Amino acid sequence: MARFMLTHAAVGPGARRLRAGQTVADTLANAQAGDFVWVGLTGTKMPLGMTPLDASGSTMRGQSTWAALPVATVCTGADSIDA
């Protein structure tokens, strides 16, 4: 049961485009209003730019490909602008 904020645009399940600044939850039970629910999200499926919002998110990020990188703290949204 983890929640994240995207600091970069990402592609979610079903090729759904997720914009920077959006919040993502891994289960419906953990989601808050406005969250995108990414069922089946794991550390191995996690895209770059997911900043953990809780302890479960931090644990999941620690198991991801991006564990060695510092957690992003700035979200400009520049990569979410449509051309």
ZAMI-292807 format. One record per residue (C-alpha): residue in three letters; chain; x, y, z. Coordinates in steps of 0.02 Angstrom, whole numbers, plus 50000, padded with zeros to 5 digits. Example, Ala and Ser with C-alpha at 12.3 -4.5 7.8 and 13.67 -1.06 7.14 Angstrom:
<zakols>
ZAKOL,ALA,A,50615,49775,50390
ZAKOL,SER,A,50684,49947,50357
</zakols>
This chain:
<zakols>
ZAKOL,MET,A,50000,50000,50000
ZAKOL,ALA,A,50107,50140,49932
ZAKOL,ARG,A,50078,50315,49865
ZAKOL,PHE,A,50189,50419,49754
ZAKOL,MET,A,50195,50590,49670
ZAKOL,LEU,A,50263,50596,49493
ZAKOL,THR,A,50402,50721,49464
ZAKOL,HIS,A,50413,50671,49280
ZAKOL,ALA,A,50283,50617,49153
ZAKOL,ALA,A,50265,50428,49143
ZAKOL,VAL,A,50171,50296,49046
ZAKOL,GLY,A,50060,50187,49155
ZAKOL,PRO,A,49965,50027,49122
ZAKOL,GLY,A,49870,50021,48958
ZAKOL,ALA,A,49987,50155,48887
ZAKOL,ARG,A,49898,50285,48993
ZAKOL,ARG,A,49995,50448,49002
ZAKOL,LEU,A,50025,50511,49178
ZAKOL,ARG,A,50078,50691,49202
ZAKOL,ALA,A,50205,50763,49322
ZAKOL,GLY,A,50125,50813,49486
ZAKOL,GLN,A,49996,50674,49481
ZAKOL,THR,A,49982,50558,49630
ZAKOL,VAL,A,49983,50370,49607
ZAKOL,ALA,A,49927,50234,49727
ZAKOL,ASP,A,49963,50049,49709
ZAKOL,THR,A,49793,49992,49774
ZAKOL,LEU,A,49616,50061,49777
ZAKOL,ALA,A,49613,50041,49966
ZAKOL,ASN,A,49764,50155,49984
ZAKOL,ALA,A,49708,50286,49857
ZAKOL,GLN,A,49645,50458,49901
ZAKOL,ALA,A,49529,50565,49796
ZAKOL,GLY,A,49614,50611,49632
ZAKOL,ASP,A,49746,50473,49639
ZAKOL,PHE,A,49779,50364,49488
ZAKOL,VAL,A,49769,50182,49546
ZAKOL,TRP,A,49906,50078,49466
ZAKOL,VAL,A,49855,49900,49509
ZAKOL,GLY,A,50005,49784,49511
ZAKOL,LEU,A,50135,49921,49533
ZAKOL,THR,A,50296,49849,49601
ZAKOL,GLY,A,50474,49909,49618
ZAKOL,THR,A,50521,49822,49456
ZAKOL,LYS,A,50382,49912,49359
ZAKOL,MET,A,50412,50083,49435
ZAKOL,PRO,A,50458,50221,49311
ZAKOL,LEU,A,50585,50357,49349
ZAKOL,GLY,A,50514,50507,49439
ZAKOL,MET,A,50403,50425,49569
ZAKOL,THR,A,50432,50512,49735
ZAKOL,PRO,A,50369,50411,49884
ZAKOL,LEU,A,50238,50491,49995
ZAKOL,ASP,A,50237,50358,50131
ZAKOL,ALA,A,50345,50223,50210
ZAKOL,SER,A,50278,50087,50094
ZAKOL,GLY,A,50323,50195,49945
ZAKOL,SER,A,50499,50217,50011
ZAKOL,THR,A,50517,50029,50032
ZAKOL,MET,A,50453,49998,49856
ZAKOL,ARG,A,50572,50128,49783
ZAKOL,GLY,A,50715,50046,49876
ZAKOL,GLN,A,50679,49886,49779
ZAKOL,SER,A,50671,49976,49611
ZAKOL,THR,A,50798,50007,49474
ZAKOL,TRP,A,50806,50188,49533
ZAKOL,ALA,A,50854,50149,49714
ZAKOL,ALA,A,51031,50216,49695
ZAKOL,LEU,A,50972,50384,49626
ZAKOL,PRO,A,50922,50527,49742
ZAKOL,VAL,A,50735,50556,49761
ZAKOL,ALA,A,50678,50703,49655
ZAKOL,THR,A,50615,50852,49752
ZAKOL,VAL,A,50573,50969,49608
ZAKOL,CYS,A,50428,50950,49488
ZAKOL,THR,A,50429,51076,49344
ZAKOL,GLY,A,50301,50984,49238
ZAKOL,ALA,A,50398,51031,49082
ZAKOL,ASP,A,50394,50854,49013
ZAKOL,SER,A,50204,50849,49032
ZAKOL,ILE,A,50171,50990,48908
ZAKOL,ASP,A,50089,50933,48747
ZAKOL,ALA,A,50172,50996,48589
</zakols>
